[in-house]
C-alpha cells in the first residue's frame, strides 16, 4: 500500500534522505533531520496520550522557538491539524480562536503563559488541556507556568518534555490522507471576527512546491526565518525548508536588525525572507557597515509593496541577491510574484501567477478578463483553501463555482488591475475604497504617493465622514527619525499632490509615531479615525 503524501511525510522523507543535515538553527541549538523527526514523533505520542485524534485541532501558542517549531510537525504526526498563534496575541482573541476551532489541546510556550491564563479565565469550563513547552525558558519557568495555569483554573496541565523523553521516537500510526485538514490560519479580524482559513495537506503540499519552484530553492539552501511562525509567510519558510531538506536559521524577531544580520552572516544564509517594514528599518541604517551577506542568493518579500528606498537598502545589504516581490492571501497562501528582472520596469506590479495557478479579474458585470482590465481578483489553483472553519456564509462568498464542472475558485475581495501583458497590480481592498466627490479613491495609490516623499517611513489612508465630500481622504503618516519636525500637514498635502489627481489628494494628514498592526505585523486600519 502506498502511503498518502501528507504534510508530515515531508519531514519523514527528508529525515530518511539527509538524516545528518542540520534542519533547524535556533536559540543556540541545532537539530539534524534525524533529531527533528524523532522529537516530533515523541511529542506526537504525548498529544495522542492527551486524547488528540485524527481531525482534531491543536493550538500552538508561542513565538519563534525550537519547541514551537517541533510542535508543528508533532501535531501533524498525531493526525491532527495545527493553529499557530503568536505569543503576543491578546487573551480575548486567543480565547476566541480556541473556542472557535474547538481545540482539543493547547501547546503553550512557557514564556507566553500569562497571556494564555487570561484566555483560560475567559474560557472557563470550555478550556482544553494545556501542554507546556519549554521554549527558551529555564526548567523553573516551566514549573512556574504550570502553577500559574492551575491558579487560573485550568483543569489539565502537563509538561511536554518529560513526557516526550519517555515516548517512542517512531511516529504513531496515521490515517490522514491528502484531502484532510492540515492547518487553520486565522485572518487578522481587522474588519470583524477573525476567520479560520482551512488548508488541507494537498493545499500545503502544492503551495510549498510552487513557491520553492519560483524561488529556485535547492536542498543546500540555508534560509533565514525571522518572520513569526504565526504568520503564514514565516510558517511556510519552515515547511519549505523541510520539504527541501534544507536548513532554517530561525530568529525570534528583527527588533535589533544588526544582531539578526550578523547571525545571518555567520550562518552563510542563501535565502532571506523579509517584509517591507524590515527593509524600511534597514533603509534607516545609513551609517553602518553591513555584515558580509554575499552568500544571500535571493530576498523575498510580501505583505506590502517594496518602495524604491527598500530596494536600495536590499541592494546595499544583500549585494548578490535577486529580489522576489510577492503577493498573497491567507486563503491561498500566494497568488503572484514579480520576476526579479521586471522590478525596474514594473515597480508597482505584483507580477504574474505563481507556478501551477491562474488568476483573472471580473468587472462589475461579472465579465472575466485576463489582461487590460480592472476588477475583483479571482484565483484558481490547488492552493485555494477548503473554506472558513464554521463560517458557511463567508465560505460561500469567497468560494464560488468555477468554469469547469465541480471546481471552486477564490473570489478575493481585492480590487486589482491587469495590464496589457497580464501583470497584476493591487489597487485596494474593495471594502476600503473611499468614495469622495463622487469618485472612487484607492487608499493604496494615495499611500504610494505619500511614501515617495523623502523621510516618510510609512503611511495608512482611510476615508472619514465629510458633509460636503461624502468622505474625505485622511492620511496617517510615520516619519523617519531624521525627518520629524521637517514637514507640516500642508507640506505633505502639497507634495502628494504632485503625483495624485485632485480628488485623491488627502484633505487631512495626521503625524503618528507608529501605525497599528495585527498580531502578524501587518498594518491594520481598524481604530484609525
Buried (B, 14 or more C-beta within 10 A) or exposed (E): EEEBBBBBBBBBBBBEEBBEBBBBBBBEEBBBBBBBBBBBBBBBBBBBEBEBEBEBBBBBBBBBBBBBBBBBBBBBBBBBBBBBBBBEBEBEBBBBBBBBBEBBBBBBBBBBBEBBBBBBBBBEEEBBBBBBBBBBBEEEBBEBBBEBBBEBEBEBBBBBBEBBEEBEBEBBEBEBBBEBBBBBBBBBBBEEEBBBBBBBBBBBBBBBBBBBEBBEBEBEBBBBBBBBBBBBBBBBBBBBBBBBBBBBBBBBBBEEBEEBBBBBBEBBBBBBBBBBBBBBBBBBBEEEEBBBBEBBBBBBBBBBBBBEBBBEBBEBBBEEBBBBBBBBBBBBBBBBBBBBEBBEEBBBBBBBBBBBBEBBBBEEEEEEBEEEBBBBBBBBBBBBBBBBBEBEEBBEEBBEEBEEEEEBBBBBBBBBBBBEEBBBBBBBBBEBBBEBBEEEBBBBBBBBBBBBBEEBBBBBBBBBEBEEBBBBBBBBBBBBEEBEEEBEBEEBBEBBBEBBEEBBBBBBBBBBEEBBEBBBBBBBBEEBE
